[in-house]
Amino acid sequence: MKSTKQSLLKSLSIIRTFSISTFLHILQEFKKLLVYFSMITFSGLLFAGLPKLYVVTTSEDLASIARQIGKDKVEVESLTNGSMDLHFVPAQPNFIVKANRADVFIEVGLDLEVGWSPRVLQQARNTNILPGQNGYCVAFQGVDILLPPQQEVNRSMGDLHVQGNPHYWPDPLNGIIIAKNIRDTLIRVDRANDKYYQENYQKFTRQIKNILVANLKLLAPHKGEKLISYHQEFDYLVNRYKMSITDNIEEKPGVLPSPARIRYMIDYIRKNKIKVVLVSPWSNIAIARQIANESGAKLLVLPIQTGASDDTDSYLNMLKVTGKLLAEALKK
Ligand SMILES: [Zn+2]
């Protein structure tokens, strides 16, 4: 700025002793001014289109919620798609590239991504998104965890849920807790838009509550219903609607059931008159189907992740679809 003012004064003083050479000199100074003004215009444009926060999540559910809270202030990308088993994700080099340029990193936690996400964070060379830093968000904080950590179980015994059951997002009320954790993280990283994130969170909360009310109404006739699931991933969901999972086909989460276990489950379903066997699209549907067929129960493949089916293209739609499918399966 100072140098430009000086240039102007210089240009004016030159006019007093006008000649061809001074005219050329003025022209040169004028060109400098033009460059200066175009720079101002360019920086103005940059300001108008401020870069969005780049948010990387480990799941499509977290990505969908982050989009609702961050809206046009964020660009959100999930490292996985909705049809993947989040316990077993093959880490790809582009995960590290994305984490490297992320402003915010959000994960489910409770060891769900323990096989791949810690490696991504370690190798990303981005200290802002490491656990404990402003750009890191673990979404379960505040969730009432089912099966909290037990001393006697560990991963070497094949159990995938040693930190407690990590499949908490299909419960609509946990969706509100996740949204709150994401809101707080966005505010930490981008304080200037505090109010914007608060408002989006309030709106999202109202939408979830409306879905919950509708689903509660839909499932009210089935209160107290007992169900079976393949993997321990439906408990938060069915508990919210006052139903329960009384046993799982997997004796331990992540362990393939033995033929003896399969026979036991067929008998168990018959004896207890269980109507529905739940399985997710990424689990062993063949075994679940065999057990359902032989015991006379109905098999329900429930898309409990955003993007697991065509109609679960957002977290809110996933909540609606799971409620509707559960009610339909239990009606018959
Ligand atoms: Zn699991």
Boltz pocket constraint, residues with backbone or C-beta under 6 A from the ligand:
constraints:
  - pocket:
      binder: B
      contacts: [[A, 87], [A, 160], [A, 161], [A, 166], [A, 167], [A, 231], [A, 232], [A, 233], [A, 253]]
      max_distance: 6.0
